[in-house]
Amino acid sequence: MRCSALTLSAVLLAGSLVACSPSSDGDDAAPDESATPSTSESASPTEEETSPSPTATSPTETEPPPSEPAVEVPVQVVPEATLDAETLGTVDQPREEAVGLTAWRLPEDCQPTTPDALDMWTVTQGSGEFEEAVGVQQVAVFADSDAAAAAADELIAAMQSCTAAEGAATRYVVEGVDIGAQGNGLATDYYGASATGDLATAIGDYVAETRRGTAVTLVGYQGGESQIQSAGQSTRLLLATAWERLCVYDSEGC
């Protein structure tokens, strides 16, 4: 009986201990309010963090690059735009320079016109004696490139109008020259050999014209007894040099 009483007392004591232990479902199980906030609350950025920085996002203001000064184009013929004595011929040849408007140096059969230019120079070099060819350059300057282009068209039209006098054997041939703007050449076949033969081997002379910016130039060798192929090559070399020297009349400069 004593053992049974002791056993019963132990059981009752264990039951009372279980009843006094904290319950997992009670108020004591609630989370501490001072604990770390939830993920959604901690992930939300503050207003200060989300406000963009004006300095960081504002595009940098840069000043536009300075514009290049406009090229000043002369309204008269400048000496450096003409061919020197060594280029147009030889220094021992007589040289003449005339200032003022005059007709283009084309054969009389072409009825050459006088350009309506602001200024014009005509340079000749050589005496023409003993069938020596005379070097020729003319430079005309106009108010703008449109006026110069119109004048070049008139000069080309004059070249194309060349017609030998009735009964004369002379033939005139106009061909394009790939130098500058509106480049064209005029071959004069003295004896009309090109009518049945090759123009290159015919005897004659050659002049050519081109335009650059507000200036038009005509160059060539007139007279003499050269084959047209040779005269044409020499004239094209002159024209290329003359075109380079007209860079002062180009809006882009030299």
Phi, psi and chi 1 to 4 in degrees:
 res  aa     phi    psi   chi1   chi2   chi3   chi4
   1 MET       -  -37.4  -68.6  -65.2  -67.4      -
   2 ARG   -65.3  -39.9 -179.8  175.3  -68.7 -177.6
   3 CYS   -64.5  -39.6  -69.8      -      -      -
   4 SER   -64.4  -38.3  -60.7      -      -      -
   5 ALA   -67.1  -40.9      -      -      -      -
   6 LEU   -64.6  -43.0  -69.4  174.6      -      -
   7 THR   -60.3  -43.9  -59.5      -      -      -
   8 LEU   -63.9  -39.8  178.5   59.8      -      -
   9 SER   -64.7  -37.9  -63.1      -      -      -
  10 ALA   -65.8  -40.3      -      -      -      -
  11 VAL   -64.5  -43.6  171.9      -      -      -
  12 LEU   -65.4  -38.9  -68.9  176.0      -      -
  13 LEU   -66.2  -39.2  177.0   61.6      -      -
  14 ALA   -64.7  -40.0      -      -      -      -
  15 GLY   -64.2  -39.5      -      -      -      -
  16 SER   -69.1  -31.8   63.5      -      -      -
  17 LEU   -67.7  -39.0  -69.5  174.2      -      -
  18 VAL   -64.6  -41.1  172.0      -      -      -
  19 ALA   -67.1  -30.1      -      -      -      -
  20 CYS   -87.0   -9.3  -67.1      -      -      -
  21 SER   -73.0  146.6   64.6      -      -      -
  22 PRO   -63.0  141.3   -7.9   15.5      -      -
  23 SER   -86.1  140.4  171.6      -      -      -
  24 SER   -70.1  -16.6   60.6      -      -      -
  25 ASP   -99.7    3.2  -65.1  -27.8      -      -
  26 GLY   -84.1 -175.9      -      -      -      -
  27 ASP   -63.7  -28.5  -66.4  -20.7      -      -
  28 ASP   -65.9  -16.7  -67.7  -21.8      -      -
  29 ALA   -82.5   -9.6      -      -      -      -
  30 ALA   -65.9  143.5      -      -      -      -
  31 PRO   -67.2  150.3   24.2  -33.1      -      -
  32 ASP   -70.8  130.0 -172.9   -2.2      -      -
  33 GLU   -66.4  -18.3  -68.7 -177.7    1.8      -
  34 SER   -88.2    4.3   63.0      -      -      -
  35 ALA   -71.7  169.8      -      -      -      -
  36 THR   -60.9  133.4  -56.8      -      -      -
  37 PRO   -62.7  164.5   22.5  -33.0      -      -
  38 SER   -63.2  164.4   65.2      -      -      -
  39 THR   -60.5  -41.1  -56.7      -      -      -
  40 SER   -65.4  -35.6   59.6      -      -      -
  41 GLU   -72.4  -39.9  -68.8  178.2   -6.6      -
  42 SER   -74.9  -24.7   61.6      -      -      -
  43 ALA   -80.5  -17.4      -      -      -      -
  44 SER   -74.2  119.2  -60.2      -      -      -
  45 PRO   -71.3  152.4   27.3  -33.7      -      -
  46 THR   -76.9  163.9   62.9      -      -      -
  47 GLU   -62.3  -33.8 -177.8  178.1   -7.8      -
  48 GLU   -67.7  -35.9 -178.9  177.9   -5.9      -
  49 GLU   -72.3  -34.8  -68.4  174.1  -18.0      -
  50 THR   -84.8  -16.0   56.7      -      -      -
  51 SER   -71.9  121.3  -61.2      -      -      -
  52 PRO   -67.2  147.1   25.6  -32.9      -      -
  53 SER   -80.7  122.8  171.4      -      -      -
  54 PRO   -57.9  -36.3  -19.7   29.9      -      -
  55 THR   -68.1  -37.8  -56.9      -      -      -
  56 ALA   -74.5  -35.7      -      -      -      -
  57 THR   -97.8  -18.4   58.9      -      -      -
  58 SER   -71.7  129.6  -61.3      -      -      -
  59 PRO   -64.3  145.0   24.2  -33.3      -      -
  60 THR   -74.6  127.7  -56.3      -      -      -
  61 GLU   -85.3  124.0  -65.7 -176.5    1.6      -
  62 THR  -116.7  146.0   57.6      -      -      -
  63 GLU   -78.8  140.4  -64.9 -177.9   -0.6      -
  64 PRO   -64.5  147.5   22.9  -32.4      -      -
  65 PRO   -63.4  146.6   22.9  -32.6      -      -
  66 PRO   -63.7  136.4   22.8  -32.9      -      -
  67 SER   -76.0  145.1   57.6      -      -      -
  68 GLU   -73.0  142.5  -64.1 -177.2   -0.2      -
  69 PRO   -64.4  143.6   22.2  -33.0      -      -
  70 ALA   -65.5  142.8      -      -      -      -
  71 VAL   -73.7  129.3  175.6      -      -      -
  72 GLU   -85.8  116.1 -175.2  175.3   -8.7      -
  73 VAL   -95.3  126.0  178.0      -      -      -
  74 PRO   -63.8  151.4  -17.6   29.6      -      -
  75 VAL  -107.0    9.6  -66.2      -      -      -
  76 GLN  -136.7  167.0   69.7  -78.6  -25.1      -
  77 VAL   -76.5  125.7  179.2      -      -      -
  78 VAL   -98.8  147.1  -65.9      -      -      -
  79 PRO   -54.8  -37.2  -25.8   34.8      -      -
  80 GLU   -69.4   -9.5   55.9  -93.2   30.7      -
  81 ALA   -86.1   -7.2      -      -      -      -
  82 THR  -101.0  158.2   61.0      -      -      -
  83 LEU   -78.5  136.2  -60.8  171.8      -      -
  84 ASP   -78.3  172.3   54.7   74.7      -      -
  85 ALA   -62.0  -38.2      -      -      -      -
  86 GLU   -70.5  -24.8  -66.8 -178.2   -8.8      -
  87 THR   -85.1  -42.6  -56.6      -      -      -
  88 LEU   -79.5  -22.5 -165.6   56.2      -      -
  89 GLY  -171.7 -129.0      -      -      -      -
  90 THR  -124.7  153.4   58.4      -      -      -
  91 VAL   -66.8  -19.6  -67.1      -      -      -
  92 ASP   -85.7   -3.6   60.4  -25.0      -      -
  93 GLN   -82.2  148.6  -68.6  175.7  -44.8      -
  94 PRO   -66.9  140.8   21.2  -31.3      -      -
  95 ARG  -129.9  135.1  179.6 -178.7  173.4   96.3
  96 GLU  -126.7  138.5  -65.0 -177.6    1.7      -
  97 GLU  -126.3  125.6  -61.5  179.3   -0.3      -
  98 ALA  -121.8  133.9      -      -      -      -
  99 VAL  -107.8  132.3  179.0      -      -      -
 100 GLY   132.6  159.3      -      -      -      -
 101 LEU   -70.5  133.8  -58.3 -175.9      -      -
 102 THR  -153.2  168.5 -173.3      -      -      -
 103 ALA   -68.7  151.2      -      -      -      -
 104 TRP   -62.4  144.6  -67.2  110.6      -      -
 105 ARG   -81.3   77.3  -69.6  -73.9  -62.8 -107.9
 106 LEU  -115.4  161.5  -63.0  177.6      -      -
 107 PRO   -56.3  150.6  -25.5   34.7      -      -
 108 GLU   -60.0  -28.1  -66.8 -178.5   -1.1      -
 109 ASP   -65.2  -13.2  -70.1  -21.1      -      -
 110 CYS   -93.2   -6.5  -55.2      -      -      -
 111 GLN    48.7   61.8  -60.9  178.8   -6.9      -
 112 PRO   -63.8  147.2   23.5  -33.6      -      -
 113 THR  -102.5  165.0   59.4      -      -      -
 114 THR  -101.0  123.0  -60.4      -      -      -
 115 PRO   -70.3  147.4   27.5  -35.3      -      -
 116 ASP   -87.7   73.6 -175.3   16.5      -      -
 117 ALA  -105.2  165.3      -      -      -      -
 118 LEU   -76.0  -34.2  -62.3  177.0      -      -
 119 ASP  -157.3  155.6 -168.0   22.7      -      -
 120 MET  -156.1  138.8 -174.0  173.8 -173.7      -
 121 TRP  -122.2  142.9  -83.2   24.9      -      -
 122 THR  -125.2  125.1  -59.9      -      -      -
 123 VAL  -120.1  130.1  178.9      -      -      -
 124 THR  -125.5  145.4   59.5      -      -      -
 125 GLN  -141.5  121.1 -171.0  162.8  -35.4      -
 126 GLY   121.7  152.9      -      -      -      -
 127 SER   -90.5  -23.3   63.8      -      -      -
 128 GLY    80.4    0.8      -      -      -      -
 129 GLU   -77.3  152.8  -63.5  177.4  -12.8      -
 130 PHE    54.9   41.8  -50.7  109.6      -      -
 131 GLU    58.1   32.9  -63.2 -176.9  -10.3      -
 132 GLU   -84.1  132.8  176.6 -170.8   62.3      -
 133 ALA   -71.2  144.7      -      -      -      -
 134 VAL  -103.6  124.1  175.8      -      -      -
 135 GLY   -74.9  137.0      -      -      -      -
 136 VAL  -133.0  138.0  175.0      -      -      -
 137 GLN  -142.6  135.7 -176.6 -170.2   22.4      -
 138 GLN  -126.6  138.0  -68.7  178.9  -70.0      -
 139 VAL  -128.8  125.7  178.7      -      -      -
 140 ALA  -121.4  135.4      -      -      -      -
 141 VAL  -113.6  138.1  177.5      -      -      -
 142 PHE  -122.3  170.1  -60.2   85.0      -      -
 143 ALA   -65.7  -35.5      -      -      -      -
 144 ASP  -153.8  175.1   52.4   44.2      -      -
 145 SER   -67.7  -29.8   57.7      -      -      -
 146 ASP   -66.1  -42.7  -70.6  -21.5      -      -
 147 ALA   -65.7  -37.7      -      -      -      -
 148 ALA   -66.4  -40.7      -      -      -      -
 149 ALA   -63.5  -40.1      -      -      -      -
 150 ALA   -64.8  -39.5      -      -      -      -
 151 ALA   -66.7  -38.2      -      -      -      -
 152 ALA   -64.0  -39.8      -      -      -      -
 153 ASP   -62.0  -40.0  -75.2  -20.1      -      -
 154 GLU   -65.9  -38.1  -69.5  179.2    0.4      -
 155 LEU   -66.2  -42.2  177.1   52.7      -      -
 156 ILE   -63.5  -40.6  -64.6  167.7      -      -
 157 ALA   -62.1  -38.1      -      -      -      -
 158 ALA   -64.8  -39.2      -      -      -      -
 159 MET   -60.7  -43.7  -71.0  179.1  169.3      -
 160 GLN   -72.0  -17.1  -65.1  170.9  -22.6      -
 161 SER   -87.7   -4.5   70.9      -      -      -
 162 CYS   -59.4  123.6  -60.8      -      -      -
 163 THR  -137.8  125.6  -56.0      -      -      -
 164 ALA   -65.9  150.3      -      -      -      -
 165 ALA   -62.8  155.2      -      -      -      -
 166 GLU   -58.5  129.4 -174.4  176.7   -6.9      -
 167 GLY    89.9  -11.9      -      -      -      -
 168 ALA   -83.0  146.1      -      -      -      -
 169 ALA   -87.2  -10.8      -      -      -      -
 170 THR   -56.5  138.7  -54.6      -      -      -
 171 ARG  -125.0  146.5  -63.1 -173.5   74.0 -116.1
 172 TYR  -121.2  134.1  -61.6   98.9      -      -
 173 VAL  -129.1  125.1  179.0      -      -      -
 174 VAL  -104.0  134.3  178.4      -      -      -
 175 GLU  -141.2  152.2   58.3 -175.0   10.5      -
 176 GLY   -71.0  145.7      -      -      -      -
 177 VAL  -125.9  123.6  175.0      -      -      -
 178 ASP   -85.4   63.3 -169.7   18.8      -      -
 179 ILE  -136.9  121.7  -63.1  173.4      -      -
 180 GLY    66.8 -156.5      -      -      -      -
 181 ALA  -102.0  136.1      -      -      -      -
 182 GLN    62.7   31.3  -59.9  168.2  -90.5      -
 183 GLY   -68.5  133.2      -      -      -      -
 184 ASN  -147.6  150.1  -82.9  -92.3      -      -
 185 GLY  -121.9  151.5      -      -      -      -
 186 LEU  -124.1  116.3  172.0   64.6      -      -
 187 ALA   -98.8  133.1      -      -      -      -
 188 THR  -109.9  112.3  -59.3      -      -      -
 189 ASP   -92.8  102.1  173.7    4.2      -      -
 190 TYR   -55.7  -43.7  -62.8  159.8      -      -
 191 TYR  -109.4    7.2  -49.9  110.5      -      -
 192 GLY    70.9   22.4      -      -      -      -
 193 ALA   -63.9  -27.2      -      -      -      -
 194 SER   -71.8   -9.7   60.2      -      -      -
 195 ALA   -64.7  -32.5      -      -      -      -
 196 THR  -124.8   -3.8   56.9      -      -      -
 197 GLY  -131.2 -157.6      -      -      -      -
 198 ASP   -89.8  129.8 -171.5    0.4      -      -
 199 LEU   -63.3  -34.4  176.3   65.6      -      -
 200 ALA   -59.7  -36.0      -      -      -      -
 201 THR   -95.4   -1.4   57.5      -      -      -
 202 ALA   -70.0  153.6      -      -      -      -
 203 ILE   -90.0  131.1  -58.5  -59.3      -      -
 204 GLY   175.3 -157.0      -      -      -      -
 205 ASP  -136.8 -178.8   61.6   20.4      -      -
 206 TYR  -153.7  134.0 -161.4   98.7      -      -
 207 VAL  -129.8  158.0  -65.4      -      -      -
 208 ALA  -148.0  154.3      -      -      -      -
 209 GLU  -132.8  157.5   64.1   77.6   36.5      -
 210 THR  -157.3  171.5 -168.2      -      -      -
 211 ARG  -129.7  145.1  177.1 -176.8   66.9   82.6
 212 ARG  -141.3  116.6 -174.5  167.5 -172.4  177.3
 213 GLY    60.7 -119.7      -      -      -      -
 214 THR   -98.6   11.7   60.1      -      -      -
 215 ALA  -122.2  146.1      -      -      -      -
 216 VAL  -123.9  138.0  177.6      -      -      -
 217 THR  -131.0  147.8 -171.4      -      -      -
 218 LEU  -125.3  128.7  173.9   74.9      -      -
 219 VAL  -134.9  164.4  -59.1      -      -      -
 220 GLY   158.6 -176.7      -      -      -      -
 221 TYR  -121.6  120.2  -66.3  102.0      -      -
 222 GLN  -109.1  139.5  -65.2 -178.8  -37.0      -
 223 GLY    83.6 -168.0      -      -      -      -
 224 GLY    81.6  178.4      -      -      -      -
 225 GLU  -128.0   69.9  -69.0  -74.9  -27.8      -
 226 SER  -110.0  155.5  -61.5      -      -      -
 227 GLN   -70.5  143.6  -71.7 -172.2  -21.3      -
 228 ILE   -62.5  -33.8  -71.0  178.5      -      -
 229 GLN   -60.1  -46.0 -178.4  179.1   34.0      -
 230 SER   -67.2  -44.5  176.2      -      -      -
 231 ALA   -62.3  -39.1      -      -      -      -
 232 GLY   -65.6  -41.1      -      -      -      -
 233 GLN   -64.0  -44.7  -70.7  175.0  -14.7      -
 234 SER   -62.8  -39.4  -61.3      -      -      -
 235 THR   -68.4  -39.3  -62.3      -      -      -
 236 ARG   -65.9  -34.7  -78.2 -171.1  -74.6  -87.4
 237 LEU   -64.2  -42.2  -71.8  174.5      -      -
 238 LEU   -60.1  -44.5  -82.8 -175.2      -      -
 239 LEU   -64.3  -40.0 -169.4   64.4      -      -
 240 ALA   -62.5  -41.9      -      -      -      -
 241 THR   -67.4  -41.8  -56.9      -      -      -
 242 ALA   -62.8  -40.7      -      -      -      -
 243 TRP   -62.4  -41.4 -179.3   84.3      -      -
 244 GLU   -60.7  -39.0  -70.0  176.7   -3.6      -
 245 ARG   -76.5  -10.9  -62.9 -168.7 -178.6 -173.2
 246 LEU   -87.2   11.1  -66.0 -179.2      -      -
 247 CYS   -62.5  -23.4   63.6      -      -      -
 248 VAL   -66.9  -15.6  -66.5      -      -      -
 249 TYR  -100.4    8.1  -58.3  102.7      -      -
 250 ASP   -96.1  135.4 -166.1  -39.5      -      -
 251 SER   -62.6  -22.0   60.2      -      -      -
 252 GLU   -90.2   -3.4  -64.5 -177.3   -1.3      -
 253 GLY    77.0 -169.9      -      -      -      -
 254 CYS   -89.9      -  -63.1      -      -      -
